[in-house]
Amino acid sequence: MTLPTHMDDILKLAEETGAALAPLAAGVDAGLTDGQETYRILREAGLLGLLLPREAGGAGLGYGGYSRVLAVLGAHNGAAALGFNMHNVVMGALADAAATPLPPAADRFRSWMNDEVVRGRKLFASATSEAGRGAKLREVRTSYTLSEDRETYVITGEKSFVSLARIADYYVVAARAEGTEGSSEVSHFVVAADDPGITFGPVHSMSAMNGTSTATMTLDHVPVPRSRLYLGVEGMSLFKLVREPHWMIAGYTGAYLGIAEAVYRCAADYVAASDTRAASPVLQQDLGRMSARLRAARALVHEAGDLVDAERGSMEANAMVHAAKYIVGEVGPELAHDALRICGSAAVSRSQPLERLIREVSFSSVMPAKPHECLEYLGKAAVGINLYDARAFAW
């Protein structure tokens, strides 16, 4: 299908898609079904091309608009929004370069990925995290060598936390040249799900995130053609992250804002369902407090997203996305605590969606960047540390 390009129409499509995803959330969360149907719906809706330029068949959506769409999906099905974000973390860096003239090899790579997504409806995912290191690029141990004819890279390593395992068509793998441990030069490669040497472990059983289909990924001398080096450049991934961190450290923010919205709606619906509860000044004040916190978080997420679109890579835009990620991670659990107090037993019954939502909203702090990393970034900005210097971070 052809994606709409007007924001109101895109949000309407996101709302319709989210409504189709909502009934699947409970079954996937309980482990009764896998996530295949979830991602089939997202493919069929055409949403995989949201970020790609219009001339390539996408919607040309920027980071700010994407955050709004992700919040809509997250309010309906949080785990689906998290998984969908893994695709867009990959596509976002590509879309950022949409208007940039590139060398021939990089331009061919960009055209190939655009075509795979728009015409092939192929789903991409990120494979960065490693055991004991998380998603810190500087500590990646997965390595690669270049074949003697210099036409094929051979990748070896293990990733510990790969979402969309056995669901995505391609995985963008972070690796470093063999023998360069600890250096800042990290590259990304696109590996296909059926490339020889790739195996996945069992899907992790995780609280509230079963829908992300996350598992370990082992790469045993996986051959990757030179044409699948991300944008045709080796060693620049960490420098890109430091200068333009919004996708890696705050891509999840919209999803968790959406989950927080759903928590608030559940609490408001519970109070409104009873005339006695609806007339209670105490409960009215509780809902008012929840509403104020949610509105503040929403405003910050929107402002941060719009600033990235206007001033991508600026110090202020980078600081704003860190602030938004931190605040959403704080507000979500606060709203969950309020909802638990307001709704009582309705919040802990597995038959009610609020129980799942309370679990889901609690895990924002697990996703990069973690709260202490966001605060450290903002603190360094406050004292004037050069945040364009990769040495300033553990990343």
Disulfide bonds with the S-S distance in Angstrom:
none
